[in-house]
């Protein structure tokens, strides 16, 4: 079988979707965060400079209906002009840049057929490409101030990120995202220990996980949502 996924061994890639934390990608770029490739999800292809697009819906969803809501107009413009690659589930002669997603190759590289949203396919592609780092922006799924709203797909993305980390791929997530509970305060991330008068918090020392009392490291911890260069790490 001819491999259709490129070898991106060691490369640092950013996956950028449309959630609020995509603003952290803009800050990362303006602060010279090194990224080898930028992968846009759906309508972000019409907003940011990128190297690849992942749009797993058929193009007909955008061209022949209004099912995608406010994305529709921008996506129609992108699909008519974009030279690709736009990875998707079905080719359409009206769209010059479409590339059929290498599903079998990615499933076998990841060891799973569990891909229930477009971001999950992009993460799977990154695993198959053997990237070194994955930075995720705008992949939020839920927000603290909107209690009853959460997009389907968070569990699938976190499942695939675990597979990526098991393969030695480093993962960095925008501070405002709930993915892997990144937006939670540092002192809340170890259940049970968070109820202690001096909670334990987790860090890395010499590539090993360590838990220390918050009082010992509080001056080094920043939980405010501000720009901090999002160094990819094992979460």
C-alpha positions as CSV (number, residue, x, y, z in Angstrom):
1,X,0.0,0.0,0.0
2,X,1.3,3.5,-0.9
3,X,1.4,5.7,2.2
4,X,-0.5,8.9,1.7
5,X,0.4,10.4,5.1
6,X,3.7,12.3,4.9
7,X,6.5,11.7,7.4
8,X,6.6,14.7,9.7
9,X,8.8,13.2,12.3
10,X,9.8,15.7,15.0
11,X,7.8,18.5,13.4
12,X,5.7,20.9,15.6
13,X,2.2,21.4,14.3
14,X,-0.7,23.6,15.4
15,X,-4.3,22.5,14.9
16,X,-6.6,25.6,15.0
17,X,-10.4,25.4,15.3
18,X,-13.0,28.1,15.9
19,X,-13.5,28.1,19.7
20,X,-12.6,31.2,21.7
21,X,-9.1,30.0,22.6
22,X,-8.1,30.3,18.9
23,X,-7.0,33.8,20.0
24,X,-4.1,32.2,21.8
25,X,-2.8,31.0,18.4
26,X,-2.6,34.6,17.2
27,X,-0.6,35.5,20.4
28,X,1.6,32.5,20.0
29,X,2.5,33.5,16.4
30,X,3.1,37.1,17.3
31,X,5.4,36.0,20.1
32,X,7.4,33.8,17.6
33,X,6.3,30.4,18.9
34,X,8.0,28.0,16.5
35,X,5.5,26.0,14.4
36,X,6.4,24.0,11.4
37,X,2.8,23.5,10.0
38,X,-0.6,25.1,10.7
39,X,-3.7,22.9,10.2
40,X,-7.0,24.7,10.0
41,X,-10.3,23.2,11.0
42,X,-13.2,24.0,8.7
43,X,-13.9,27.8,8.4
44,X,-10.6,28.7,10.0
45,X,-9.2,28.0,6.6
46,X,-10.7,31.4,5.5
47,X,-9.2,33.2,8.5
48,X,-5.6,32.2,9.1
49,X,-2.5,31.3,7.1
50,X,-2.3,27.5,7.0
51,X,-0.7,24.5,5.4
52,X,-3.5,22.0,5.5
53,X,-7.3,22.0,6.1
54,X,-9.4,19.3,7.7
55,X,-13.1,19.4,6.7
56,X,-14.5,15.9,7.2
57,X,-18.1,16.9,6.1
58,X,-18.8,16.4,2.4
59,X,-18.4,19.7,0.5
60,X,-22.1,19.4,-0.5
61,X,-23.0,20.3,3.1
62,X,-21.7,23.8,2.5
63,X,-22.4,24.1,-1.2
64,X,-25.9,22.7,-1.4
65,X,-27.4,23.5,2.0
66,X,-27.3,26.0,4.9
67,X,-26.8,23.2,7.5
68,X,-23.5,24.7,8.6
69,X,-25.1,28.0,9.6
70,X,-22.9,31.0,9.7
71,X,-19.9,29.0,8.5
72,X,-21.6,28.5,5.1
73,X,-20.7,31.6,3.3
74,X,-17.1,31.6,4.2
75,X,-16.7,27.8,3.5
76,X,-18.3,28.2,0.0
77,X,-15.7,30.9,-0.8
78,X,-12.8,28.7,0.5
79,X,-14.0,25.6,-1.3
80,X,-14.4,27.3,-4.7
81,X,-10.8,28.7,-4.7
82,X,-8.6,26.7,-2.3
83,X,-6.0,24.6,-4.1
84,X,-5.6,22.2,-1.1
85,X,-5.0,20.0,0.6
86,X,-8.4,20.0,2.2
87,X,-8.9,16.5,3.7
88,X,-12.5,15.3,3.6
89,X,-14.6,12.2,3.3
90,X,-15.7,12.6,-0.4
91,X,-14.3,14.3,-3.5
92,X,-16.4,16.9,-5.3
93,X,-15.6,18.2,-8.8
94,X,-16.6,21.7,-7.8
95,X,-13.8,22.0,-5.3
96,X,-10.2,21.8,-6.7
97,X,-8.4,21.3,-3.4
98,X,-10.2,18.3,-1.9
99,X,-8.1,15.3,-0.9
100,X,-9.7,12.0,0.3
101,X,-8.7,11.5,3.9
102,X,-6.4,8.4,4.2
103,X,-8.7,6.7,6.6
104,X,-7.3,3.2,6.6
105,X,-3.8,4.4,7.1
106,X,-4.7,6.7,10.0
107,X,-6.9,4.1,11.7
108,X,-4.1,1.5,11.6
109,X,-1.5,4.0,12.7
110,X,-3.7,4.9,15.7
111,X,-5.0,1.5,16.5
112,X,-8.6,2.7,16.6
113,X,-11.6,3.5,14.4
114,X,-13.0,6.0,16.9
115,X,-13.1,9.4,15.2
116,X,-16.4,11.3,15.9
117,X,-15.4,14.8,14.9
118,X,-13.2,16.7,12.5
119,X,-10.5,17.6,15.1
120,X,-10.2,14.0,16.0
121,X,-9.3,13.1,12.4
122,X,-6.6,15.9,12.4
123,X,-5.1,14.5,15.7
124,X,-5.1,11.0,14.1
125,X,-3.4,12.3,11.0
126,X,-0.7,13.9,13.2
127,X,-0.1,10.6,15.0
128,X,0.2,8.8,11.6
129,X,2.6,11.5,10.4
130,X,4.8,10.9,13.5
131,X,4.9,14.6,14.5
132,X,6.9,15.6,17.5
133,X,4.5,18.2,19.0
134,X,0.8,19.0,18.7
135,X,-0.4,22.4,19.8
136,X,-4.2,22.8,19.9
137,X,-6.0,26.1,19.8
138,X,-9.8,26.9,19.5
139,X,-10.7,23.4,20.5
140,X,-12.8,24.2,23.5
141,X,-16.0,22.1,23.4
142,X,-17.5,23.7,26.5
143,X,-17.3,27.0,28.5
144,X,-17.7,27.6,32.2
145,X,-20.1,30.5,31.7
146,X,-22.4,28.4,29.4
147,X,-23.3,25.6,31.8
148,X,-25.6,23.5,29.5
149,X,-23.6,23.7,26.3
150,X,-20.9,21.3,25.3
151,X,-20.1,20.0,21.8
152,X,-19.8,16.3,21.2
153,X,-16.3,15.1,20.5
154,X,-14.2,16.1,23.6
155,X,-13.9,12.6,24.8
156,X,-12.7,11.3,21.4
157,X,-10.1,14.1,21.1
158,X,-8.8,13.4,24.6
159,X,-8.7,9.7,23.9
160,X,-6.5,10.3,20.8
161,X,-4.3,12.8,22.6
162,X,-3.6,10.1,25.2
163,X,-2.6,7.8,22.3
164,X,-0.3,10.6,20.9
165,X,1.3,11.1,24.3
166,X,1.9,7.3,24.7
167,X,3.9,7.6,21.4
168,X,6.1,10.3,22.9
169,X,4.3,13.2,21.1
170,X,4.3,16.3,23.2
171,X,0.9,18.1,23.6
172,X,0.3,21.8,24.3
173,X,-3.2,23.2,24.7
174,X,-4.4,26.8,24.7
175,X,-5.0,28.1,28.2
176,X,-8.7,28.9,27.7
177,X,-9.6,25.4,26.5
178,X,-11.3,22.8,28.7
179,X,-9.5,20.1,26.8
180,X,-7.7,17.9,29.3
181,X,-9.0,20.4,31.9
182,X,-6.4,22.9,30.8
183,X,-8.6,25.8,31.9
184,X,-9.0,24.5,35.4
185,X,-6.9,26.1,38.2
186,X,-3.7,24.2,38.9
187,X,-4.8,23.5,42.5
188,X,-8.0,21.7,41.3
189,X,-6.4,19.1,39.0
190,X,-5.7,16.3,41.6
191,X,-9.1,15.2,42.9
192,X,-9.2,14.8,46.7
193,X,-5.8,16.5,47.1
194,X,-7.5,19.7,46.0
195,X,-9.5,19.7,49.3
196,X,-6.4,19.8,51.5
197,X,-5.4,23.1,53.2
198,X,-2.3,23.0,51.1
199,X,-3.3,21.2,47.9
200,X,-0.9,19.1,45.9
201,X,-0.1,20.2,42.3
202,X,1.6,18.2,39.5
203,X,4.6,19.2,37.6
204,X,7.5,17.7,35.6
205,X,11.1,17.5,36.8
206,X,13.7,15.8,34.6
207,X,10.8,14.2,32.5
208,X,9.2,12.7,35.6
209,X,5.9,13.6,37.2
210,X,6.1,15.1,40.7
211,X,3.5,16.3,43.1
212,X,4.3,19.2,45.4
213,X,2.5,21.3,47.9
214,X,1.1,24.4,46.4
215,X,2.7,26.6,49.1
216,X,6.1,25.4,47.8
217,X,5.6,26.5,44.2
218,X,2.8,29.0,44.2
219,X,5.1,31.8,43.0
220,X,5.8,29.8,39.9
221,X,2.2,29.0,39.1
222,X,0.1,31.2,36.8
223,X,-3.6,30.4,36.4
224,X,-4.7,33.7,34.8
225,X,-5.7,33.4,31.2
226,X,-2.9,35.5,29.7
227,X,-0.3,34.9,27.1
228,X,2.4,32.4,28.2
229,X,4.3,30.7,25.4
230,X,2.5,27.3,25.2
231,X,5.4,25.0,25.4
232,X,4.2,21.5,24.5
233,X,4.5,19.1,27.4
234,X,3.3,15.8,28.6
235,X,0.1,16.6,30.5
